[in-house]
Amino acid sequence: MSQASVKHAPMNQAYDRDKLVELFGNDPGTLAEVEREFLDTAREAALEIAATDDLTVIARAAHRLKGASGMIGAASLRQIAEAVERAAKAEDLPSVRRMHDVFRHEVKRVADQAGLAED
């Protein structure tokens, strides 16, 4: 198996921008729009998860973010979203709440890398 067949974001990066270039081309405007849309999805999911104790809603929001994170190569955020989804499906609200800070931190790392951090 060649190294080129498996692409991951470098350890210090929150997501793999090269993956976005492969999917959408190297137009800065298009890439910025995709990054903004992803962050809108991530922030919306984080707010939905924080605002409810409804585990079905939490699982759906985490699942949506898991897919979006996979698309842009945000491996750490995808893993966290997957863990939140599993906890919600297991009806383990305390675990969902314990992961919230890690979840928010990882969304912030993606935003920082994209240059779209909120003040």
C-alpha positions as CSV (number, residue, x, y, z in Angstrom):
1,M,0.0,0.0,0.0
2,S,1.4,3.3,-1.0
3,Q,1.6,6.3,1.3
4,A,-0.3,8.3,-1.3
5,S,-3.4,6.1,-1.0
6,V,-4.1,7.2,2.5
7,K,-4.2,11.0,3.1
8,H,-4.6,12.4,6.6
9,A,-4.1,15.9,7.9
10,P,-0.7,16.5,9.5
11,M,-0.7,16.0,13.2
12,N,-0.8,19.7,14.0
13,Q,-3.6,20.5,11.5
14,A,-7.2,20.3,12.4
15,Y,-8.2,19.3,8.9
16,D,-6.6,18.4,5.5
17,R,-6.9,21.4,3.3
18,D,-5.3,19.4,0.4
19,K,-8.4,17.2,0.5
20,L,-10.6,20.2,-0.1
21,V,-8.3,21.2,-3.1
22,E,-8.7,17.7,-4.5
23,L,-12.5,17.8,-4.1
24,F,-13.2,21.5,-5.1
25,G,-10.2,22.8,-7.0
26,N,-7.7,25.4,-5.9
27,D,-9.9,28.5,-6.2
28,P,-9.5,30.5,-3.0
29,G,-13.1,31.8,-3.0
30,T,-14.6,28.3,-3.4
31,L,-12.4,26.9,-0.7
32,A,-13.2,29.7,1.7
33,E,-17.0,29.1,1.0
34,V,-16.6,25.4,1.7
35,E,-14.7,26.1,4.9
36,R,-17.4,28.7,6.0
37,E,-20.2,26.3,5.3
38,F,-18.4,23.5,7.2
39,L,-17.9,25.7,10.2
40,D,-21.5,26.9,10.1
41,T,-22.5,23.2,10.2
42,A,-20.1,22.5,13.0
43,R,-21.1,25.4,15.1
44,E,-24.8,24.7,14.5
45,A,-24.3,21.1,15.6
46,A,-22.4,22.2,18.7
47,L,-25.2,24.5,19.7
48,E,-27.9,21.9,19.0
49,I,-26.0,19.4,21.2
50,A,-25.5,21.9,24.0
51,A,-29.1,23.1,23.9
52,T,-31.0,19.9,24.4
53,D,-31.1,16.7,26.4
54,D,-33.0,14.9,23.6
55,L,-30.5,12.2,22.7
56,T,-32.1,11.6,19.3
57,V,-31.5,15.3,18.3
58,I,-27.9,15.0,19.7
59,A,-27.2,11.8,17.8
60,R,-28.5,13.4,14.5
61,A,-26.4,16.5,15.0
62,A,-23.3,14.5,15.8
63,H,-23.9,12.2,12.8
64,R,-24.3,15.2,10.5
65,L,-21.0,16.6,11.8
66,K,-19.3,13.3,11.5
67,G,-20.0,13.1,7.8
68,A,-19.0,16.8,7.1
69,S,-15.8,16.3,9.1
70,G,-14.9,13.2,7.1
71,M,-15.5,15.2,3.9
72,I,-12.9,17.9,4.7
73,G,-10.4,15.6,6.4
74,A,-11.0,16.8,10.0
75,A,-10.1,13.4,11.5
76,S,-10.1,14.5,15.1
77,L,-13.4,16.3,14.9
78,R,-14.9,13.3,13.1
79,Q,-13.8,11.0,15.9
80,I,-15.2,13.2,18.5
81,A,-18.5,13.5,16.6
82,E,-18.6,9.8,16.3
83,A,-18.0,9.3,20.0
84,V,-20.8,11.8,20.8
85,E,-23.1,10.0,18.4
86,R,-22.3,6.6,20.0
87,A,-22.9,8.0,23.5
88,A,-26.2,9.6,22.5
89,K,-27.4,6.3,20.9
90,A,-26.4,4.5,24.1
91,E,-28.5,7.0,26.0
92,D,-25.4,8.2,27.9
93,L,-26.1,12.0,28.4
94,P,-23.3,12.4,31.0
95,S,-20.7,11.2,28.5
96,V,-22.1,13.5,25.8
97,R,-21.8,16.4,28.3
98,R,-18.2,15.5,29.3
99,M,-17.2,15.5,25.6
100,H,-18.7,19.0,24.9
101,D,-15.5,21.0,25.8
102,V,-13.3,18.7,23.6
103,F,-15.9,19.0,20.8
104,R,-15.9,22.8,21.0
105,H,-12.1,23.0,21.2
106,E,-11.8,20.9,18.0
107,V,-14.3,23.1,16.2
108,K,-12.3,26.1,17.2
109,R,-9.1,24.5,15.9
110,V,-10.7,24.0,12.5
111,A,-11.9,27.6,12.5
112,D,-8.5,28.9,13.5
113,Q,-6.8,26.9,10.7
114,A,-9.3,28.2,8.2
115,G,-8.8,31.8,9.4
116,L,-12.4,31.9,10.5
117,A,-12.2,32.0,14.3
118,E,-14.9,33.9,16.1
119,D,-13.8,36.6,18.6
